[in-house]
Amino acid sequence: MGSLALSRVEASDQPAPSLVDEVGRIARTALAPLAQAIDDGSVYPGEVLRQLGKVGAWASHVPQEGPADLRCAIQSMAAIGEVCGASAFMAWCQNTLVWYAANSTNVQLAKRFGDAFSTGRLLGGTGLSNPMKSFFGIEKLKLKGRKVDGGYVVRGALPWVSNLGPDHYFGTIFEREDDQGTVMFLADCSDPAITLTPCKPFLAMDGTGTYGVQFRDAFIPDDLILADPAAPFVKKIRAGFILLQAGMALGLIRDCINIMDEVQSPLGHVNRYLPQQPVHFRDLAAELEAETMALARDPYNADETYWRKVIALRLRAGDASVAAAHAAMLHCGARGYLKSHRAQRRLREAYFVAIVTPATKQLRKMLADA
Ligand SMILES: Cc1cc2nc3c(=O)[nH]c(=O)nc-3n(C[C@H](O)[C@H](O)[C@H](O)COP(=O)(O)OP(=O)(O)OC[C@H]3O[C@@H](n4cnc5c(N)ncnc54)[C@H](O)[C@@H]3O)c2cc1C
Protein backbone atom coordinates (compact mmCIF):
# COMPACT_ATOMS: atom_id res chain seq x y z
CA MET A 1 0.00 0.00 0.00
CA GLY A 2 1.31 3.47 -0.85
CA SER A 3 2.03 6.32 1.53
CA LEU A 4 -1.14 8.27 0.87
CA ALA A 5 -4.34 7.77 2.80
CA LEU A 6 -6.95 6.01 0.69
CA SER A 7 -9.92 6.88 2.86
CA ARG A 8 -13.16 7.03 0.91
CA VAL A 9 -15.80 9.71 0.93
CA GLU A 10 -18.88 7.59 1.45
CA ALA A 11 -21.34 10.46 1.51
CA SER A 12 -20.75 11.50 -2.08
CA ASP A 13 -19.91 9.75 -5.34
CA GLN A 14 -16.50 11.44 -5.48
CA PRO A 15 -13.46 9.54 -4.23
CA ALA A 16 -10.95 11.02 -1.78
CA PRO A 17 -8.99 13.61 -3.74
CA SER A 18 -5.51 12.96 -2.32
CA LEU A 19 -4.60 9.85 -4.31
CA VAL A 20 -6.15 11.10 -7.55
CA ASP A 21 -4.31 14.42 -7.15
CA GLU A 22 -1.01 12.67 -6.55
CA VAL A 23 -1.52 10.41 -9.58
CA GLY A 24 -2.36 13.49 -11.66
CA ARG A 25 0.80 15.22 -10.44
CA ILE A 26 2.97 12.23 -11.41
CA ALA A 27 1.20 12.00 -14.78
CA ARG A 28 1.88 15.67 -15.54
CA THR A 29 5.49 15.63 -14.38
CA ALA A 30 6.75 12.13 -15.26
CA LEU A 31 4.42 10.91 -18.02
CA ALA A 32 3.69 14.06 -20.03
CA PRO A 33 7.32 14.41 -21.22
CA LEU A 34 7.21 10.76 -22.39
CA ALA A 35 3.77 10.79 -24.04
CA GLN A 36 5.05 11.27 -27.58
CA ALA A 37 7.77 8.62 -27.20
CA ILE A 38 5.23 6.18 -25.72
CA ASP A 39 2.93 6.93 -28.64
CA ASP A 40 5.62 6.23 -31.25
CA GLY A 41 6.62 3.04 -29.42
CA SER A 42 10.16 3.99 -28.44
CA VAL A 43 9.38 4.01 -24.69
CA TYR A 44 7.55 1.56 -22.40
CA PRO A 45 7.05 3.55 -19.16
CA GLY A 46 7.69 0.71 -16.69
CA GLU A 47 9.44 2.99 -14.20
CA VAL A 48 6.53 5.45 -14.08
CA LEU A 49 4.07 2.57 -13.63
CA ARG A 50 6.14 1.41 -10.65
CA GLN A 51 6.27 4.96 -9.27
CA LEU A 52 2.48 5.18 -9.57
CA GLY A 53 2.19 1.84 -7.79
CA LYS A 54 4.30 3.11 -4.89
CA VAL A 55 1.83 5.94 -4.17
CA GLY A 56 -1.12 3.54 -4.23
CA ALA A 57 -2.49 4.03 -7.77
CA TRP A 58 -3.09 0.29 -8.24
CA ALA A 59 -4.39 -0.47 -4.76
CA SER A 60 -7.52 1.57 -4.11
CA HIS A 61 -9.93 -0.93 -5.69
CA VAL A 62 -8.73 -3.95 -3.73
CA PRO A 63 -11.80 -5.25 -1.86
CA GLN A 64 -11.74 -4.56 1.87
CA GLU A 65 -13.45 -7.36 3.77
CA GLY A 66 -16.24 -7.81 1.25
CA PRO A 67 -17.25 -4.84 -0.88
CA ALA A 68 -15.05 -3.14 -3.44
CA ASP A 69 -15.13 0.43 -4.68
CA LEU A 70 -13.67 1.28 -8.08
CA ARG A 71 -14.23 5.05 -8.06
CA CYS A 72 -10.75 6.07 -6.99
CA ALA A 73 -9.08 3.69 -9.45
CA ILE A 74 -11.20 5.05 -12.30
CA GLN A 75 -10.52 8.70 -11.40
CA SER A 76 -6.80 7.94 -11.11
CA MET A 77 -6.80 6.34 -14.57
CA ALA A 78 -8.67 9.37 -15.90
CA ALA A 79 -5.93 11.62 -14.49
CA ILE A 80 -3.35 9.49 -16.33
CA GLY A 81 -5.48 9.42 -19.49
CA GLU A 82 -5.72 13.19 -19.52
CA VAL A 83 -2.00 13.13 -20.30
CA CYS A 84 -1.50 9.88 -22.23
CA GLY A 85 -4.12 7.41 -23.49
CA ALA A 86 -1.61 4.58 -23.92
CA SER A 87 -0.57 4.93 -20.27
CA ALA A 88 -4.21 4.96 -19.16
CA PHE A 89 -4.58 1.66 -21.00
CA MET A 90 -1.50 0.23 -19.23
CA ALA A 91 -2.99 1.48 -15.96
CA TRP A 92 -6.15 -0.45 -16.79
CA CYS A 93 -4.09 -3.58 -17.57
CA GLN A 94 -2.34 -3.32 -14.19
CA ASN A 95 -5.55 -2.55 -12.30
CA THR A 96 -7.25 -5.51 -13.94
CA LEU A 97 -4.42 -7.83 -12.94
CA VAL A 98 -4.76 -6.54 -9.35
CA TRP A 99 -8.54 -7.10 -9.59
CA TYR A 100 -8.03 -10.76 -10.58
CA ALA A 101 -5.59 -11.54 -7.75
CA ALA A 102 -7.70 -9.66 -5.20
CA ASN A 103 -10.80 -11.68 -6.11
CA SER A 104 -9.14 -15.07 -6.33
CA THR A 105 -9.99 -17.61 -3.66
CA ASN A 106 -6.57 -19.23 -4.16
CA VAL A 107 -5.08 -18.11 -0.84
CA GLN A 108 -1.50 -18.99 -1.82
CA LEU A 109 -1.75 -16.96 -5.02
CA ALA A 110 -3.33 -13.98 -3.26
CA LYS A 111 -0.58 -14.06 -0.62
CA ARG A 112 2.24 -14.32 -3.15
CA PHE A 113 0.98 -11.77 -5.69
CA GLY A 114 -1.66 -9.53 -4.04
CA ASP A 115 0.70 -6.86 -2.68
CA ALA A 116 3.29 -7.31 -5.42
CA PHE A 117 0.71 -6.38 -8.08
CA SER A 118 -1.11 -3.68 -6.11
CA THR A 119 2.11 -1.86 -5.22
CA GLY A 120 3.46 -2.11 -8.78
CA ARG A 121 6.46 -4.21 -7.67
CA LEU A 122 5.31 -6.70 -10.30
CA LEU A 123 3.69 -5.40 -13.49
CA GLY A 124 1.39 -7.07 -15.96
CA GLY A 125 -2.00 -7.28 -17.56
CA THR A 126 -4.80 -9.38 -18.86
CA GLY A 127 -5.38 -11.69 -21.80
CA LEU A 128 -9.14 -11.83 -21.52
CA SER A 129 -10.16 -10.47 -24.93
CA ASN A 130 -10.43 -13.89 -26.51
CA PRO A 131 -12.25 -15.46 -23.53
CA MET A 132 -14.62 -12.46 -23.28
CA LYS A 133 -15.43 -12.88 -26.96
CA SER A 134 -15.82 -16.63 -26.58
CA PHE A 135 -18.21 -16.29 -23.60
CA PHE A 136 -20.47 -14.13 -25.76
CA GLY A 137 -20.40 -16.46 -28.77
CA ILE A 138 -18.05 -14.45 -31.00
CA GLU A 139 -15.02 -16.76 -31.28
CA LYS A 140 -13.53 -19.99 -29.90
CA LEU A 141 -11.08 -20.13 -26.98
CA LYS A 142 -7.50 -20.03 -28.21
CA LEU A 143 -5.77 -21.72 -25.23
CA LYS A 144 -6.20 -25.40 -24.34
CA GLY A 145 -5.16 -27.05 -21.06
CA ARG A 146 -4.52 -30.67 -20.09
CA LYS A 147 -4.83 -31.75 -16.44
CA VAL A 148 -1.60 -33.22 -15.03
CA ASP A 149 -0.29 -33.82 -11.51
CA GLY A 150 -0.07 -30.49 -9.66
CA GLY A 151 -1.50 -28.33 -12.43
CA TYR A 152 -2.19 -28.08 -16.15
CA VAL A 153 -0.18 -28.08 -19.38
CA VAL A 154 -1.30 -25.22 -21.62
CA ARG A 155 -0.83 -24.66 -25.35
CA GLY A 156 -2.06 -22.10 -27.86
CA ALA A 157 -1.49 -18.43 -28.68
CA LEU A 158 -3.05 -15.04 -27.94
CA PRO A 159 -2.48 -12.39 -30.64
CA TRP A 160 -2.20 -9.35 -28.32
CA VAL A 161 -1.52 -8.94 -24.61
CA SER A 162 -0.37 -5.56 -23.26
CA ASN A 163 1.72 -4.20 -20.40
CA LEU A 164 4.08 -7.15 -20.69
CA GLY A 165 7.82 -7.68 -20.41
CA PRO A 166 10.17 -10.51 -19.48
CA ASP A 167 9.29 -10.47 -15.75
CA HIS A 168 5.58 -9.60 -16.07
CA TYR A 169 2.41 -11.61 -15.36
CA PHE A 170 -1.05 -11.66 -16.88
CA GLY A 171 -4.36 -13.34 -16.20
CA THR A 172 -6.03 -15.42 -18.89
CA ILE A 173 -8.22 -18.47 -19.49
CA PHE A 174 -7.87 -21.87 -21.14
CA GLU A 175 -10.39 -24.51 -22.08
CA ARG A 176 -9.83 -27.97 -20.63
CA GLU A 177 -9.11 -30.57 -23.29
CA ASP A 178 -11.34 -33.05 -21.41
CA ASP A 179 -14.32 -30.70 -21.90
CA GLN A 180 -14.53 -30.09 -18.14
CA GLY A 181 -14.93 -26.32 -18.57
CA THR A 182 -12.55 -23.37 -18.42
CA VAL A 183 -9.80 -22.37 -15.97
CA MET A 184 -8.40 -18.91 -15.25
CA PHE A 185 -4.72 -18.60 -14.36
CA LEU A 186 -1.73 -16.30 -14.11
CA ALA A 187 0.83 -16.60 -16.89
CA ASP A 188 4.43 -15.94 -15.87
CA CYS A 189 6.25 -14.31 -18.81
CA SER A 190 9.64 -15.49 -17.51
CA ASP A 191 8.59 -19.11 -18.13
CA PRO A 192 10.66 -20.36 -21.11
CA ALA A 193 7.58 -22.21 -22.43
CA ILE A 194 5.75 -18.87 -22.74
CA THR A 195 7.18 -16.68 -25.51
CA LEU A 196 6.48 -13.03 -26.29
CA THR A 197 6.66 -11.84 -29.89
CA PRO A 198 6.57 -8.09 -30.63
CA CYS A 199 3.50 -7.05 -32.65
CA LYS A 200 3.53 -5.20 -35.97
CA PRO A 201 3.29 -1.41 -35.41
CA PHE A 202 -0.20 -0.24 -34.43
CA LEU A 203 -2.12 2.94 -35.20
CA ALA A 204 -1.48 3.95 -31.56
CA MET A 205 -0.59 2.15 -28.30
CA ASP A 206 2.84 1.07 -29.53
CA GLY A 207 4.56 1.87 -26.22
CA THR A 208 2.20 -0.36 -24.24
CA GLY A 209 4.39 -3.47 -24.11
CA THR A 210 1.96 -5.38 -26.36
CA TYR A 211 3.03 -8.82 -27.57
CA GLY A 212 1.72 -11.93 -29.23
CA VAL A 213 2.00 -14.66 -26.59
CA GLN A 214 2.58 -18.32 -27.34
CA PHE A 215 2.18 -21.15 -24.84
CA ARG A 216 4.24 -24.20 -25.86
CA ASP A 217 3.05 -26.87 -23.44
CA ALA A 218 3.63 -24.49 -20.53
CA PHE A 219 3.19 -26.11 -17.12
CA ILE A 220 0.83 -24.01 -14.98
CA PRO A 221 1.13 -25.13 -11.35
CA ASP A 222 -1.88 -25.09 -9.02
CA ASP A 223 -0.50 -22.04 -7.21
CA LEU A 224 -0.94 -19.96 -10.41
CA ILE A 225 -4.61 -20.91 -10.81
CA LEU A 226 -6.88 -17.89 -10.27
CA ALA A 227 -10.14 -19.81 -10.57
CA ASP A 228 -11.09 -23.39 -11.44
CA PRO A 229 -13.76 -23.37 -12.82
CA ALA A 230 -13.41 -19.91 -14.38
CA ALA A 231 -17.07 -19.21 -15.19
CA PRO A 232 -18.36 -18.07 -11.74
CA PHE A 233 -15.18 -16.05 -11.21
CA VAL A 234 -15.62 -14.26 -14.55
CA LYS A 235 -19.19 -13.44 -13.60
CA LYS A 236 -17.88 -11.86 -10.39
CA ILE A 237 -15.10 -9.77 -11.96
CA ARG A 238 -16.65 -8.85 -15.32
CA ALA A 239 -18.40 -5.61 -14.28
CA GLY A 240 -15.17 -4.37 -12.67
CA PHE A 241 -13.17 -5.35 -15.77
CA ILE A 242 -15.46 -3.20 -17.94
CA LEU A 243 -16.10 -0.30 -15.53
CA LEU A 244 -12.37 0.28 -14.98
CA GLN A 245 -12.10 1.03 -18.73
CA ALA A 246 -14.18 4.17 -18.19
CA GLY A 247 -11.05 5.83 -16.77
CA MET A 248 -9.43 5.72 -20.22
CA ALA A 249 -12.47 7.38 -21.79
CA LEU A 250 -12.96 10.08 -19.14
CA GLY A 251 -9.32 11.21 -19.27
CA LEU A 252 -9.27 11.30 -23.04
CA ILE A 253 -12.53 13.27 -23.29
CA ARG A 254 -11.29 15.81 -20.72
CA ASP A 255 -8.17 16.46 -22.76
CA CYS A 256 -10.18 16.79 -25.98
CA ILE A 257 -12.18 19.51 -24.21
CA ASN A 258 -8.87 21.15 -23.19
CA ILE A 259 -7.73 21.04 -26.82
CA MET A 260 -10.94 22.72 -28.02
CA ASP A 261 -10.57 25.38 -25.29
CA GLU A 262 -6.95 26.03 -26.27
CA VAL A 263 -7.93 27.06 -29.82
CA GLN A 264 -10.94 29.11 -28.70
CA SER A 265 -9.01 32.38 -28.68
CA PRO A 266 -7.48 32.25 -32.17
CA LEU A 267 -10.28 30.27 -33.88
CA GLY A 268 -13.44 30.77 -31.81
CA HIS A 269 -14.94 33.24 -34.32
CA VAL A 270 -15.25 30.44 -36.88
CA ASN A 271 -15.24 27.35 -34.62
CA ARG A 272 -18.56 28.51 -33.18
CA TYR A 273 -20.22 27.32 -36.39
CA LEU A 274 -19.21 23.73 -35.65
CA PRO A 275 -22.17 21.73 -34.34
CA GLN A 276 -20.31 20.27 -31.37
CA GLN A 277 -18.84 22.68 -28.84
CA PRO A 278 -16.76 22.14 -25.68
CA VAL A 279 -19.85 22.81 -23.59
CA HIS A 280 -21.56 19.74 -25.13
CA PHE A 281 -18.64 17.54 -24.19
CA ARG A 282 -18.43 19.05 -20.71
CA ASP A 283 -22.07 18.02 -20.20
CA LEU A 284 -21.48 14.59 -21.72
CA ALA A 285 -18.34 14.00 -19.63
CA ALA A 286 -20.15 15.08 -16.46
CA GLU A 287 -23.00 12.70 -17.25
CA LEU A 288 -20.68 9.77 -18.01
CA GLU A 289 -18.64 10.48 -14.90
CA ALA A 290 -21.70 10.59 -12.65
CA GLU A 291 -23.04 7.31 -14.09
CA THR A 292 -19.63 5.67 -13.84
CA MET A 293 -19.11 6.75 -10.23
CA ALA A 294 -22.56 5.46 -9.26
CA LEU A 295 -21.96 2.02 -10.85
CA ALA A 296 -18.35 1.84 -9.62
CA ARG A 297 -19.46 1.77 -5.96
CA ASP A 298 -21.04 -1.63 -6.42
CA PRO A 299 -18.99 -3.82 -8.79
CA TYR A 300 -20.25 -7.12 -7.33
CA ASN A 301 -23.90 -6.31 -8.04
CA ALA A 302 -25.21 -9.52 -9.66
CA ASP A 303 -28.42 -7.95 -10.94
CA GLU A 304 -29.04 -8.28 -14.70
CA THR A 305 -30.25 -4.65 -14.83
CA TYR A 306 -26.97 -3.50 -13.29
CA TRP A 307 -24.97 -5.56 -15.83
CA ARG A 308 -26.95 -4.04 -18.69
CA LYS A 309 -26.23 -0.55 -17.35
CA VAL A 310 -22.50 -1.36 -17.23
CA ILE A 311 -22.53 -2.52 -20.88
CA ALA A 312 -24.54 0.50 -22.01
CA LEU A 313 -22.20 2.87 -20.17
CA ARG A 314 -19.14 1.24 -21.72
CA LEU A 315 -20.69 1.59 -25.18
CA ARG A 316 -21.40 5.29 -24.59
CA ALA A 317 -17.86 5.82 -23.27
CA GLY A 318 -16.36 4.47 -26.52
CA ASP A 319 -18.73 6.49 -28.71
CA ALA A 320 -18.12 9.66 -26.66
CA SER A 321 -14.33 9.22 -26.87
CA VAL A 322 -14.40 9.03 -30.66
CA ALA A 323 -16.87 11.95 -30.88
CA ALA A 324 -14.77 14.16 -28.58
CA ALA A 325 -11.54 13.41 -30.44
CA HIS A 326 -13.26 14.02 -33.78
CA ALA A 327 -14.57 17.38 -32.55
CA ALA A 328 -11.11 18.31 -31.20
CA MET A 329 -9.65 17.65 -34.68
CA LEU A 330 -12.26 19.86 -36.35
CA HIS A 331 -11.74 22.65 -33.81
CA CYS A 332 -7.95 22.54 -34.25
CA GLY A 333 -7.94 22.54 -38.04
CA ALA A 334 -4.43 22.49 -39.53
CA ARG A 335 -2.83 22.82 -36.08
CA GLY A 336 -4.22 19.43 -35.10
CA TYR A 337 -3.20 17.90 -38.42
CA LEU A 338 0.47 18.36 -37.49
CA LYS A 339 2.08 15.14 -36.29
CA SER A 340 3.52 17.06 -33.36
CA HIS A 341 0.04 18.10 -32.12
CA ARG A 342 -1.69 15.82 -29.63
CA ALA A 343 -5.13 16.19 -31.28
CA GLN A 344 -4.26 13.54 -33.87
CA ARG A 345 -2.82 11.29 -31.12
CA ARG A 346 -6.10 11.68 -29.24
CA LEU A 347 -8.07 10.62 -32.32
CA ARG A 348 -5.97 7.47 -32.70
CA GLU A 349 -6.22 6.72 -28.97
CA ALA A 350 -10.00 7.25 -29.04
CA TYR A 351 -10.44 4.52 -31.63
CA PHE A 352 -8.67 2.16 -29.26
CA VAL A 353 -11.23 2.86 -26.53
CA ALA A 354 -13.87 1.87 -29.07
CA ILE A 355 -12.16 -1.32 -30.29
CA VAL A 356 -10.56 -2.80 -27.17
CA THR A 357 -12.56 -5.73 -25.81
CA PRO A 358 -15.45 -5.43 -25.30
CA ALA A 359 -15.42 -3.56 -28.63
CA THR A 360 -18.31 -1.41 -29.83
CA LYS A 361 -19.65 -4.24 -32.00
CA GLN A 362 -19.43 -6.77 -29.14
CA LEU A 363 -21.21 -4.37 -26.74
CA ARG A 364 -23.98 -3.89 -29.29
CA LYS A 365 -24.28 -7.67 -29.67
CA MET A 366 -24.40 -8.11 -25.88
CA LEU A 367 -27.20 -5.54 -25.59
CA ALA A 368 -29.05 -7.11 -28.50
CA ASP A 369 -28.75 -10.62 -26.98
CA ALA A 370 -29.63 -9.61 -23.41
C1 LIG B 1 -2.83 -2.33 -29.31
C2 LIG B 1 -3.66 -3.45 -28.83
C3 LIG B 1 -3.52 -3.92 -27.55
C4 LIG B 1 -4.30 -4.98 -27.10
N1 LIG B 1 -4.10 -5.45 -25.84
C5 LIG B 1 -4.81 -6.52 -25.40
C6 LIG B 1 -4.59 -7.05 -24.11
O1 LIG B 1 -3.80 -6.54 -23.31
N2 LIG B 1 -5.28 -8.15 -23.75
C7 LIG B 1 -6.17 -8.74 -24.58
O2 LIG B 1 -6.76 -9.76 -24.20
N3 LIG B 1 -6.44 -8.23 -25.80
C8 LIG B 1 -5.77 -7.14 -26.23
N4 LIG B 1 -6.03 -6.62 -27.46
C9 LIG B 1 -7.15 -7.16 -28.24
C10 LIG B 1 -8.35 -6.23 -28.19
O3 LIG B 1 -8.89 -6.17 -26.89
C11 LIG B 1 -9.44 -6.72 -29.13
O4 LIG B 1 -9.71 -8.06 -28.91
C12 LIG B 1 -9.03 -6.55 -30.55
O5 LIG B 1 -8.85 -5.17 -30.74
C13 LIG B 1 -10.04 -7.12 -31.56
O6 LIG B 1 -11.31 -7.05 -31.04
P1 LIG B 1 -12.60 -7.17 -31.93
O7 LIG B 1 -13.69 -7.56 -31.00
O8 LIG B 1 -12.79 -5.92 -32.73
O9 LIG B 1 -12.29 -8.38 -32.88
P2 LIG B 1 -11.95 -8.41 -34.46
O10 LIG B 1 -10.99 -7.33 -34.85
O11 LIG B 1 -13.23 -8.51 -35.16
O12 LIG B 1 -11.13 -9.73 -34.55
C14 LIG B 1 -11.63 -10.99 -34.33
C15 LIG B 1 -10.48 -11.99 -34.31
O13 LIG B 1 -9.75 -11.98 -35.53
C16 LIG B 1 -8.42 -12.35 -35.30
N5 LIG B 1 -7.50 -11.29 -35.78
C17 LIG B 1 -7.85 -10.12 -36.36
N6 LIG B 1 -6.73 -9.43 -36.70
C18 LIG B 1 -5.69 -10.15 -36.33
C19 LIG B 1 -4.30 -9.97 -36.38
N7 LIG B 1 -3.73 -8.90 -36.92
N8 LIG B 1 -3.51 -10.91 -35.87
C20 LIG B 1 -4.03 -12.01 -35.32
N9 LIG B 1 -5.34 -12.25 -35.24
C21 LIG B 1 -6.16 -11.34 -35.74
C22 LIG B 1 -8.29 -12.52 -33.81
O14 LIG B 1 -8.53 -13.85 -33.47
C23 LIG B 1 -9.42 -11.67 -33.27
O15 LIG B 1 -9.80 -12.03 -31.97
C24 LIG B 1 -5.27 -5.55 -27.95
C25 LIG B 1 -5.44 -5.07 -29.24
C26 LIG B 1 -4.66 -4.03 -29.70
C27 LIG B 1 -4.88 -3.53 -31.08
The ligand as an SDF file (V2000), in Angstrom:
LIG
                    3D

 53 58  0  0  0  0  0  0  0  0999 V2000
   -2.8290   -2.3300  -29.3140 C   0  0  0  0  0  0  0  0  0  0  0  0
   -3.6620   -3.4500  -28.8350 C   0  0  0  0  0  0  0  0  0  0  0  0
   -3.5190   -3.9230  -27.5490 C   0  0  0  0  0  0  0  0  0  0  0  0
   -4.3000   -4.9800  -27.0990 C   0  0  0  0  0  0  0  0  0  0  0  0
   -4.0980   -5.4540  -25.8380 N   0  0  0  0  0  0  0  0  0  0  0  0
   -4.8070   -6.5160  -25.4020 C   0  0  0  0  0  0  0  0  0  0  0  0
   -4.5890   -7.0540  -24.1070 C   0  0  0  0  0  0  0  0  0  0  0  0
   -3.7990   -6.5450  -23.3070 O   0  0  0  0  0  0  0  0  0  0  0  0
   -5.2810   -8.1500  -23.7470 N   0  0  0  0  0  0  0  0  0  0  0  0
   -6.1740   -8.7410  -24.5760 C   0  0  0  0  0  0  0  0  0  0  0  0
   -6.7650   -9.7600  -24.1950 O   0  0  0  0  0  0  0  0  0  0  0  0
   -6.4400   -8.2270  -25.7980 N   0  0  0  0  0  0  0  0  0  0  0  0
   -5.7740   -7.1400  -26.2310 C   0  0  0  0  0  0  0  0  0  0  0  0
   -6.0290   -6.6170  -27.4600 N   0  0  0  0  0  0  0  0  0  0  0  0
   -7.1470   -7.1620  -28.2420 C   0  0  0  0  0  0  0  0  0  0  0  0
   -8.3540   -6.2330  -28.1870 C   0  0  0  0  0  0  0  0  0  0  0  0
   -8.8910   -6.1730  -26.8870 O   0  0  0  0  0  0  0  0  0  0  0  0
   -9.4410   -6.7160  -29.1310 C   0  0  0  0  0  0  0  0  0  0  0  0
   -9.7130   -8.0560  -28.9070 O   0  0  0  0  0  0  0  0  0  0  0  0
   -9.0340   -6.5500  -30.5480 C   0  0  0  0  0  0  0  0  0  0  0  0
   -8.8520   -5.1700  -30.7440 O   0  0  0  0  0  0  0  0  0  0  0  0
  -10.0410   -7.1160  -31.5560 C   0  0  0  0  0  0  0  0  0  0  0  0
  -11.3140   -7.0550  -31.0430 O   0  0  0  0  0  0  0  0  0  0  0  0
  -12.5980   -7.1690  -31.9260 P   0  0  0  0  0  0  0  0  0  0  0  0
  -13.6880   -7.5580  -31.0000 O   0  0  0  0  0  0  0  0  0  0  0  0
  -12.7870   -5.9250  -32.7270 O   0  0  0  0  0  0  0  0  0  0  0  0
  -12.2930   -8.3770  -32.8850 O   0  0  0  0  0  0  0  0  0  0  0  0
  -11.9450   -8.4130  -34.4630 P   0  0  0  0  0  0  0  0  0  0  0  0
  -10.9860   -7.3280  -34.8500 O   0  0  0  0  0  0  0  0  0  0  0  0
  -13.2300   -8.5070  -35.1610 O   0  0  0  0  0  0  0  0  0  0  0  0
  -11.1300   -9.7300  -34.5480 O   0  0  0  0  0  0  0  0  0  0  0  0
  -11.6330  -10.9860  -34.3320 C   0  0  0  0  0  0  0  0  0  0  0  0
  -10.4830  -11.9860  -34.3070 C   0  0  0  0  0  0  0  0  0  0  0  0
   -9.7530  -11.9810  -35.5340 O   0  0  0  0  0  0  0  0  0  0  0  0
   -8.4230  -12.3500  -35.3020 C   0  0  0  0  0  0  0  0  0  0  0  0
   -7.5010  -11.2860  -35.7840 N   0  0  0  0  0  0  0  0  0  0  0  0
   -7.8460  -10.1230  -36.3620 C   0  0  0  0  0  0  0  0  0  0  0  0
   -6.7350   -9.4270  -36.6950 N   0  0  0  0  0  0  0  0  0  0  0  0
   -5.6900  -10.1530  -36.3300 C   0  0  0  0  0  0  0  0  0  0  0  0
   -4.2970   -9.9700  -36.3840 C   0  0  0  0  0  0  0  0  0  0  0  0
   -3.7300   -8.8980  -36.9220 N   0  0  0  0  0  0  0  0  0  0  0  0
   -3.5060  -10.9060  -35.8710 N   0  0  0  0  0  0  0  0  0  0  0  0
   -4.0290  -12.0060  -35.3230 C   0  0  0  0  0  0  0  0  0  0  0  0
   -5.3420  -12.2550  -35.2390 N   0  0  0  0  0  0  0  0  0  0  0  0
   -6.1620  -11.3400  -35.7370 C   0  0  0  0  0  0  0  0  0  0  0  0
   -8.2890  -12.5230  -33.8060 C   0  0  0  0  0  0  0  0  0  0  0  0
   -8.5290  -13.8540  -33.4680 O   0  0  0  0  0  0  0  0  0  0  0  0
   -9.4250  -11.6700  -33.2740 C   0  0  0  0  0  0  0  0  0  0  0  0
   -9.8020  -12.0280  -31.9660 O   0  0  0  0  0  0  0  0  0  0  0  0
   -5.2690   -5.5540  -27.9470 C   0  0  0  0  0  0  0  0  0  0  0  0
   -5.4420   -5.0650  -29.2390 C   0  0  0  0  0  0  0  0  0  0  0  0
   -4.6590   -4.0340  -29.6960 C   0  0  0  0  0  0  0  0  0  0  0  0
   -4.8790   -3.5280  -31.0830 C   0  0  0  0  0  0  0  0  0  0  0  0
  1  2  1  0
  2  3  1  0
  2 52  2  0
  3  4  2  0
  4  5  1  0
  4 50  1  0
  5  6  2  0
  6  7  1  0
  6 13  1  0
  7  8  2  0
  7  9  1  0
  9 10  1  0
 10 11  2  0
 10 12  1  0
 12 13  2  0
 13 14  1  0
 14 15  1  0
 14 50  1  0
 15 16  1  0
 16 17  1  0
 16 18  1  0
 18 19  1  0
 18 20  1  0
 20 21  1  0
 20 22  1  0
 22 23  1  0
 23 24  1  0
 24 25  2  0
 24 26  1  0
 24 27  1  0
 27 28  1  0
 28 29  2  0
 28 30  1  0
 28 31  1  0
 31 32  1  0
 32 33  1  0
 33 34  1  0
 33 48  1  0
 34 35  1  0
 35 36  1  0
 35 46  1  0
 36 37  1  0
 36 45  1  0
 37 38  2  0
 38 39  1  0
 39 40  1  0
 39 45  2  0
 40 41  1  0
 40 42  2  0
 42 43  1  0
 43 44  2  0
 44 45  1  0
 46 47  1  0
 46 48  1  0
 48 49  1  0
 50 51  2  0
 51 52  1  0
 52 53  1  0
M  END
$$$$
